């Protein structure tokens, strides 16, 4: 998986990623193993369903889940590279490009961040006053 994350300005991050087909296949096998442990399919004991049967029955859903997990991994990798706090992300990431090619997925994702605002000169705005003194 190739991830390139760059800050376009103080409030936006552009993530360009190339997700390899091998990474998606790993995610499919991982999801299929998870389903095989909990699936109840006629003719098989619970937890003993072969992966080939799971892939045959849930193939399309496994593919979608694997691609979704790969996108989540890309976003997490970008956050780690640029040291972005999760609380600083505003809204959901938006896709500029999502192309399935024969050797994987090419994607460009824009992540919006909470802007950093540096406040200066606010101490000069407070009016000056004389503090009254209390006598006996």
C-alpha positions in Angstrom: 0.0 0.0 0.0 1.4 3.3 -1.1 0.2 6.3 0.9 1.2 10.0 0.3 -0.4 12.5 2.7 0.2 16.2 2.2 -1.4 19.2 3.9 -2.8 21.5 1.2 -3.5 24.3 3.7 -4.1 24.6 7.4 -7.5 23.0 7.2 -7.2 20.3 4.5 -5.2 17.2 3.8 -4.9 15.4 0.5 -4.2 11.7 0.7 -3.1 9.9 -2.5 -3.0 6.1 -2.2 -2.4 3.0 -4.3 -4.0 0.0 -2.6 -2.5 -3.3 -3.9 -4.7 -6.2 -4.8 -2.7 -8.4 -2.3 -3.8 -6.1 0.6 -7.4 -6.5 -0.5 -7.0 -10.2 -0.7 -5.6 -10.3 2.8 -8.6 -8.4 4.1 -11.0 -10.8 2.3 -9.3 -13.8 4.0 -9.4 -12.1 7.3 -13.1 -11.3 7.0 -13.9 -14.8 5.7 -12.1 -16.3 8.7 -14.1 -14.1 11.1 -17.4 -15.2 9.4 -16.4 -18.8 9.4 -16.0 -18.8 13.1 -19.5 -17.6 13.8 -21.5 -18.7 10.7 -24.2 -21.3 11.1 -24.5 -23.1 7.7 -26.4 -26.3 7.1 -24.2 -29.3 6.8 -21.3 -27.8 8.8 -20.6 -27.5 12.5 -20.5 -24.0 13.8 -17.0 -22.6 13.4 -16.0 -25.4 11.0 -17.2 -23.9 7.7 -14.5 -24.0 5.0 -13.2 -20.6 3.7 -14.1 -21.6 0.1 -17.7 -22.0 1.1 -17.8 -18.7 2.9 -16.2 -16.9 -0.1 -18.7 -18.6 -2.5 -21.7 -17.5 -0.4 -20.6 -14.0 0.7 -18.1 -13.1 -2.1 -19.5 -9.7 -3.0 -20.0 -8.6 0.6 -16.5 -9.8 1.5 -15.0 -7.8 -1.4 -16.8 -4.6 -0.3 -15.8 -5.1 3.3 -12.2 -5.7 2.3 -12.1 -2.5 0.2 -13.7 -0.5 3.0 -11.1 -1.8 5.5 -8.3 -0.9 3.1 -9.7 2.7 2.8 -9.9 2.9 6.6 -6.2 1.7 6.8 -5.3 4.4 4.3 -6.9 7.1 6.4 -5.4 5.8 9.6 -1.9 5.7 7.9 -2.4 9.3 6.8 -3.4 10.4 10.3 -0.3 8.7 11.7 2.1 10.2 9.1 0.9 13.7 9.6 0.3 13.2 13.4 -3.4 14.3 13.1 -5.6 13.9 16.1 -8.9 12.3 15.5 -10.7 15.1 17.3 -9.3 17.6 14.7 -11.1 15.9 11.8 -14.3 17.6 10.7 -16.9 15.5 9.0 -16.3 12.5 6.8 -13.4 12.3 4.3 -14.4 13.0 0.7 -13.2 11.1 -2.4 -11.8 13.0 -5.3 -10.8 9.8 -7.1 -11.6 6.1 -6.7 -10.6 3.9 -9.6 -10.4 0.2 -9.5 -7.6 -1.0 -11.7 -6.4 -4.6 -12.4 -3.7 -4.5 -9.8 -5.6 -2.7 -7.0 -7.3 0.6 -6.3 -6.1 4.2 -6.9 -7.7 6.8 -4.7 -7.5 10.4 -3.7 -9.1 11.4 -0.4 -9.6 14.9 1.1 -9.8 15.2 4.8 -11.0 18.4 6.4 -9.4 19.5 9.6 -10.3 22.0 12.3 -8.3 25.1 11.4 -5.7 26.4 13.8 -6.2 30.0 14.7 -3.6 32.0 16.5 -5.0 34.7 18.6 -2.8 37.7 19.1 -3.2 41.1 20.6 -6.3 40.3 22.7 -4.6 41.5 25.9 -4.6 45.0 24.5 -8.3 45.0 24.1 -9.2 44.9 27.8 -9.8 48.4 29.2 -7.5 49.7 31.9 -9.0 50.5 35.3 -7.9 51.5 38.7 -8.5 48.9 41.4 -10.4 50.5 44.3 -8.8 50.2 47.7 -10.8 49.4 50.8 -10.2 51.4 54.0 -11.2 50.5 57.5 
